Amino acid sequence: MTSSPLFKSSTINNMQLPNRFVRSATWEGMATADGQVTPKLVDTMTALAQGGVGLIISGHAYVDRIGQASPWQLGIYDDSLIDGLRSMTDAVHAAGGKIVAQLAHAGHFALEKAIGTAPVVVSNFEGLAQTQRTELSVADIQRLKIAYVAAARRARSAGFDGIELHSAHGYLFSQFLSPWFNRRTDAYGGSLDNRVRIHVETIQAIREAVGADYPILVKMNGEDFAEGGLTVADSIEAARQMVAAGLDAVELSGGLLTGGKRSPSRPNINTEDKEAYFKDAAQAFKSEVDIPLILVGGIRSLDVAERLLDAGTADYFAMSRPLIREPGLIKRWQAGDRTRACCLSDNLCFRPGLTGKGIYCVTEERENQSSS
């Protein structure tokens, strides 16, 4: 067994975690067409808990039907979904794990054929999209906050150990923060104070609904890596305001779904120098914002995570693609096998999800077939 400090227990709010490793949210493509939990999704979450992941963050769950991003995406938009969600959290807890629900709304990136209407956006302007978009009114924004609060109540009722607001990669809350997406001239646009207002008001409302002891996290971009987009300095100030509103931890990511080489899920992370590609932003955050920081983006090696923890760059280390291939990766590392994750970062795992099979490591499947 390794004596790495990464395997010492810690807490976020009152949520005790056995190690510093987090399964970052993804889209599994394993829910029903209307977002219900399936046995396959329960099995996937259970395998992560059994594999030693300290904290599982659920696949991004849409809080409103018009916020669905992908087919077979997990939903949390209606009370009828609670029983299925509870079956998932019960299974994770029975396996000794902790699980947080990620609450999301795709906004501009909503799947039009699934939602059956024009996607809603923070600002509608020429060059944003080739198909119709509907700009949110102030009344729409108030309804959006209500949807998030209702989703947070469902998460708590369903047994989740906390919630995480998805404000990264160009999804709706990320669009509010980004000056490129947000060109509003009312109280929700313009200055950073206005662009972060929806986050502050939503966190305050959720905190009032769930109580002081329930963990509230946010996943946000350190920067958009786009001209006219969100900068690290603005992200840090936005995080400060969210902390004042009741936020417990930040999961730091970066880039947009349209970001090419600087996208959130970068390919070919095959050497240590390519790992932790948002670490510079994380270092800036840690020097300015005094709450737990979860770093995601290309973590593949125990050694890299140890160095970053020792340097004070981050407090927790989140992975998604490596745990698709190896749900038992954390247990392997804890047992003393420090070999880097087997994940090749080729992003082929998402292709089967688009055909209704759910995501899995296609490369591992090919390797097994060739060796048999």
C-alpha positions in Angstrom: 0.0 0.0 0.0 1.3 3.5 -0.9 1.8 6.1 1.8 1.1 8.9 -0.6 -0.6 12.0 0.9 -3.1 11.7 -1.9 -4.7 8.9 0.1 -5.3 10.9 3.4 -8.9 11.8 4.2 -10.2 15.3 4.0 -13.5 17.2 3.9 -15.4 19.6 1.7 -18.0 21.3 3.9 -19.0 18.3 6.0 -18.4 15.7 3.3 -15.6 13.4 4.3 -13.5 12.0 1.4 -11.0 9.1 1.7 -8.6 10.4 -0.9 -7.9 13.4 -3.2 -9.2 11.8 -6.4 -12.4 12.9 -8.1 -14.3 11.4 -11.1 -15.1 14.5 -13.2 -18.5 14.6 -14.8 -19.0 13.5 -18.3 -21.8 12.4 -20.6 -22.2 8.6 -20.3 -25.0 8.2 -22.9 -26.5 5.6 -20.6 -29.8 7.2 -19.5 -33.1 6.6 -21.1 -34.4 9.0 -23.8 -36.1 11.2 -21.2 -33.1 11.2 -18.7 -34.1 8.3 -16.4 -31.3 6.3 -14.6 -30.7 2.8 -16.1 -29.1 -0.3 -14.5 -26.1 0.3 -16.8 -25.6 3.8 -15.4 -25.9 2.4 -11.8 -23.3 -0.2 -12.6 -21.0 2.4 -14.0 -21.2 4.5 -10.9 -20.8 1.5 -8.6 -17.7 0.4 -10.4 -16.1 3.8 -9.8 -16.9 3.6 -6.1 -15.6 0.1 -5.9 -12.5 1.2 -7.8 -11.5 3.6 -5.0 -12.6 7.0 -6.5 -12.8 9.4 -3.5 -15.7 11.5 -5.0 -17.8 10.7 -8.0 -19.4 13.7 -9.8 -22.4 12.4 -11.8 -22.8 12.9 -15.5 -24.0 16.4 -16.3 -27.7 16.3 -15.5 -30.0 18.7 -17.2 -32.2 20.8 -14.9 -34.7 21.8 -17.6 -35.9 19.9 -20.7 -34.6 22.7 -23.0 -31.2 22.4 -21.4 -30.5 18.9 -22.7 -27.1 18.7 -24.5 -26.9 15.1 -25.7 -29.0 12.0 -26.4 -29.4 9.6 -23.5 -28.2 12.2 -21.1 -29.0 12.0 -17.4 -31.9 14.3 -16.3 -32.8 15.9 -12.9 -35.6 18.2 -14.2 -38.6 16.5 -12.7 -39.6 14.8 -9.4 -40.4 11.6 -11.3 -36.6 11.1 -11.8 -35.9 11.0 -8.1 -36.4 7.3 -7.5 -34.1 6.3 -10.2 -31.4 8.8 -9.0 -31.8 7.4 -5.5 -31.1 3.8 -6.8 -27.8 5.2 -8.1 -26.8 7.0 -5.0 -27.8 4.0 -2.8 -25.6 1.7 -4.9 -22.6 4.1 -4.7 -23.0 4.5 -0.9 -23.3 0.7 -0.5 -20.0 0.4 -2.3 -18.4 2.9 0.1 -18.4 5.9 -2.3 -19.6 9.5 -2.3 -21.4 11.1 -5.2 -22.3 14.7 -6.1 -24.9 15.6 -8.7 -23.7 17.9 -11.5 -26.5 20.3 -12.4 -26.3 21.6 -16.0 -28.1 23.5 -18.8 -26.6 23.4 -22.3 -28.0 26.7 -23.4 -26.5 27.5 -26.9 -25.2 23.9 -27.1 -28.6 22.2 -26.5 -29.5 19.3 -28.8 -32.2 20.9 -31.0 -33.8 17.6 -32.1 -34.2 16.5 -28.5 -35.6 19.8 -27.0 -37.9 20.5 -30.0 -37.4 24.2 -29.9 -34.7 26.9 -30.4 -32.0 26.7 -27.8 -31.9 29.6 -25.3 -28.9 31.8 -25.1 -27.6 34.6 -22.8 -27.2 36.9 -25.8 -28.4 36.4 -29.4 -26.1 38.0 -32.0 -25.0 37.6 -35.5 -22.3 34.9 -35.9 -23.4 33.0 -32.8 -25.3 30.2 -34.6 -26.6 29.1 -38.0 -30.0 28.1 -36.6 -32.5 30.1 -34.5 -31.7 31.0 -30.9 -33.9 32.6 -28.2 -32.3 35.2 -25.9 -33.3 34.8 -22.2 -35.4 37.6 -20.8 -35.0 38.7 -17.2 -38.1 36.7 -16.3 -36.6 33.6 -18.1 -33.5 34.0 -15.9 -35.6 34.0 -12.7 -37.3 30.8 -13.9 -33.8 29.4 -14.6 -32.8 30.0 -11.0 -35.9 28.3 -9.8 -35.1 25.3 -12.0 -31.6 25.0 -10.5 -33.0 25.2 -6.9 -35.6 22.6 -7.7 -32.9 20.3 -9.1 -30.7 20.8 -6.0 -33.7 19.8 -3.8 -34.1 16.7 -5.9 -30.4 15.9 -5.6 -30.6 16.1 -1.9 -33.8 14.1 -1.8 -32.3 11.4 -4.0 -29.3 11.0 -1.6 -26.6 12.8 -3.4 -23.8 14.0 -1.1 -23.7 17.5 -2.7 -24.3 19.3 -5.9 -22.0 20.9 -8.5 -23.1 23.7 -10.9 -21.7 23.2 -14.4 -20.3 26.6 -15.4 -17.6 25.5 -17.8 -16.9 24.8 -21.5 -19.5 27.2 -22.9 -22.7 25.7 -21.3 -25.3 28.2 -20.1 -23.8 29.3 -16.8 -20.4 29.5 -18.6 -22.0 31.7 -21.3 -23.1 34.2 -18.6 -19.5 34.5 -17.3 -17.9 34.8 -20.8 -17.8 38.3 -22.3 -17.8 36.7 -25.8 -21.1 35.0 -25.2 -22.6 37.6 -22.8 -23.3 40.8 -24.6 -26.3 41.8 -22.5 -26.9 45.4 -21.3 -29.1 44.7 -18.3 -28.2 43.6 -14.8 -26.9 40.2 -16.0 -24.4 41.5 -18.6 -21.5 43.9 -19.1 -19.4 44.2 -15.9 -18.1 41.1 -14.2 -20.3 41.8 -11.2 -23.3 41.5 -13.6 -22.0 38.5 -15.5 -21.5 36.5 -12.2 -24.9 37.7 -10.8 -26.8 34.5 -11.9 -24.2 32.4 -10.1 -24.3 34.4 -6.9 -28.1 34.5 -6.8 -28.4 30.8 -7.6 -25.9 29.7 -5.0 -27.6 31.9 -2.4 -31.0 30.4 -3.3 -29.7 26.8 -3.3 -27.9 27.4 0.0 -31.1 28.6 1.6 -32.9 25.5 0.2 -30.5 22.8 1.2 -28.9 24.2 4.4 -25.5 25.2 5.5 -24.0 21.7 5.8 -24.7 20.5 2.2 -21.7 20.9 -0.2 -22.1 23.2 -3.1 -19.4 23.1 -5.8 -19.0 24.8 -9.1 -17.1 23.6 -12.2 -15.9 26.7 -14.0 -13.4 27.7 -16.7 -10.2 29.4 -15.6 -10.2 30.9 -19.0 -12.0 30.3 -22.3 -8.9 30.3 -24.6 -11.0 32.4 -27.1 -10.6 35.9 -28.3 -12.8 38.1 -26.1 -13.6 35.3 -23.8 -13.2 34.8 -20.0 -9.8 35.5 -18.5 -8.1 34.0 -15.4 -8.3 37.3 -13.5 -12.1 37.6 -14.1 -12.6 33.9 -13.2 -10.8 34.4 -9.9 -12.9 37.4 -9.0 -16.1 35.5 -10.0 -15.0 32.7 -7.7 -14.5 35.1 -4.8 -18.1 36.3 -5.2 -19.4 32.8 -5.4 -17.5 31.9 -2.2 -19.1 34.8 -0.5 -22.5 33.5 -1.6 -21.9 30.1 0.0 -19.8 28.1 -2.4 -17.7 25.3 -0.9 -15.3 24.2 -3.7 -14.2 25.0 -7.3 -13.5 22.4 -9.9 -11.2 24.2 -12.4 -11.3 23.4 -16.1 -11.0 25.6 -19.2 -11.7 26.0 -22.9 -14.9 25.7 -24.9 -16.6 22.9 -26.7 -15.5 24.6 -29.9 -12.0 25.2 -28.7 -9.9 22.9 -30.9 -6.4 22.2 -29.5 -7.3 24.1 -26.3 -10.5 22.2 -25.7 -11.4 20.7 -22.3 -10.6 17.1 -23.4 -7.3 17.4 -25.2 -5.8 14.4 -27.1 -2.5 12.6 -26.8 -1.7 13.2 -23.1 1.2 10.8 -23.4 4.0 12.5 -21.3 4.0 14.1 -17.9 4.7 17.5 -19.3 1.4 17.4 -21.2 -0.6 16.6 -18.0 -2.5 19.0 -15.8 -2.9 21.5 -18.6 -4.8 24.0 -16.5 -2.3 24.0 -13.7 -1.1 27.6 -14.3 -4.7 28.9 -13.8 -5.0 26.6 -10.7 -1.9 28.1 -9.2 -3.3 31.6 -9.7 -6.6 30.6 -8.1 -5.0 29.0 -5.1 -3.1 32.1 -4.3 -6.3 34.2 -4.3 -9.3 32.0 -3.4 -9.3 30.2 -0.1 -11.5 27.2 -0.7 -10.7 23.6 -1.9 -9.7 23.5 -5.5 -10.3 20.5 -7.7 -8.0 20.4 -10.8 -9.2 18.6 -13.9 -7.5 18.3 -17.3 -5.1 15.6 -18.4 -4.1 14.1 -15.0 -2.6 10.7 -15.8 0.1 10.1 -13.2 0.2 9.7 -9.5 3.6 11.4 -9.5 2.2 14.5 -11.2 -0.7 14.7 -8.8 1.7 14.4 -5.8 3.9 17.2 -7.0 0.9 19.5 -7.6 -0.5 18.7 -4.1 2.9 19.3 -2.5 3.3 22.6 -4.4 -0.1 23.8 -3.2 -1.4 24.1 -6.8 -4.6 22.1 -6.1 -6.2 20.1 -3.3 -8.0 17.4 -5.4 -7.4 15.9 -8.8 -10.2 15.0 -11.2 -10.2 12.6 -14.1 -12.8 11.3 -16.5 -11.4 9.6 -19.5 -8.8 7.5 -17.5 -11.6 6.2 -15.3 -13.7 5.2 -18.4 -10.9 2.8 -19.2 -9.9 1.9 -15.7 -12.6 2.4 -13.1 -10.2 0.7 -10.6 -7.3 3.1 -11.3 -7.3 4.7 -7.9 -7.3 1.4 -6.1 -4.4 0.2 -8.3 -2.4 3.3 -7.4 -3.2 2.9 -3.7 -2.1 -0.7 -3.8 1.4 0.5 -4.9 1.3 0.1 -8.7 2.2 3.7 -9.7 2.1 3.1 -13.4 0.4 5.9 -15.2 -3.2 5.6 -16.4 -3.7 3.4 -19.4 -5.8 6.0 -21.1 -4.4 7.1 -24.5 -6.6 10.3 -24.6 -7.8 9.5 -28.1 -11.4 10.5 -27.3 -12.8 7.5 -29.1 -14.7 6.5 -25.9 -17.5 9.0 -26.8 -18.3 7.4 -30.2 -20.3 4.4 -28.9 -22.4 6.8 -26.8 -23.7 8.5 -29.9 -25.1 5.1 -31.1 -26.9 4.4 -27.8 -24.3 1.9 -26.5 -23.0 4.2 -23.8 -19.4 5.4 -23.6 -16.6 2.9 -23.1 -12.9 2.5 -24.0 -12.9 1.5 -27.7 -9.1 1.2 -27.7 -9.1 -1.3 -24.8 -11.8 -3.3 -26.7 -9.6 -3.4 -29.8 -6.5 -4.4 -27.8 -8.4 -7.3 -26.1 -9.7 -8.5 -29.5 -6.3 -8.4 -31.1 -4.7 -10.4 -28.2 -7.4 -13.1 -28.1 
